[in-house]
Amino acid sequence: MKAVIAAWVIVSLVGCTSMQPLPGDPVQYRYSMHRHVTPGRDVRMTTAGGSIHEFRVRALTNDHVSGRSFDGTEHQVEIATITKLETLQFDRARTIALGATVGAILLTVLVVGWLGRQDR
């Protein structure tokens, strides 16, 4: 029983993350980039040409954001060309849904186990 509760707590605390778009229009990114994008942060950027760049930020200047994707590809994106900016963030709704699902499964397992003991 304690192991079941511990598993539910761990899964609930770990939570879910997903790419979340930053509010505002692309012109504002030039002025707010340093607040939202910092080295070590995972980002997805769409540029005016339609290219999508997904990487972990390594450096940020007034004009460019650079980093490396998980496959080792180096990226350098000019801030003025960004039309959509997303950052990896904690997703409360998905975490609640995950916790509720895991909780329901664990409750079902406990009830079935308890009912199985009653038949003996």
QUIURSUL-V305290 format. One record per pair of residues at least 6 apart in sequence whose C-alpha atoms are under 6 Angstrom apart, sorted by sequence separation. I is the first residue (numbers start at 1). J is the second residue. D is the distance in whole Angstrom. If there is no record, write none. Layout:
i: [I,I]
j: [J,J]
d: [D,D]
This chain:
i: [46,68,45,59,67,68,45,58,67,44,57,58,66,44,57,66,43,56,65,43,55,56,65,42,55,64,42,55,64,41,63,64,40,41,63,40,39,39,39,48,47,47,48,46,47,46,46,45,45,44,43,43,42,42,26,22,21,22,21,20,19,20,19,19,18,18,17,17,17,16,16,16,15,12]
j: [52,74,52,66,74,75,53,66,75,53,66,67,75,54,67,76,54,67,76,55,67,68,77,55,68,77,56,69,78,56,78,79,56,57,79,57,57,58,59,81,81,82,83,82,83,83,84,84,85,86,86,87,87,88,83,85,85,86,86,86,86,87,87,88,88,89,89,90,91,91,94,95,95,99]
d: [4,5,6,5,6,6,5,6,5,6,6,4,5,4,4,4,6,5,6,6,6,6,5,6,5,5,4,4,4,5,6,5,6,5,6,5,5,5,6,5,5,4,6,6,5,6,5,6,5,5,6,4,6,6,5,6,6,6,4,5,6,6,5,4,5,6,5,4,5,6,6,5,5,5]
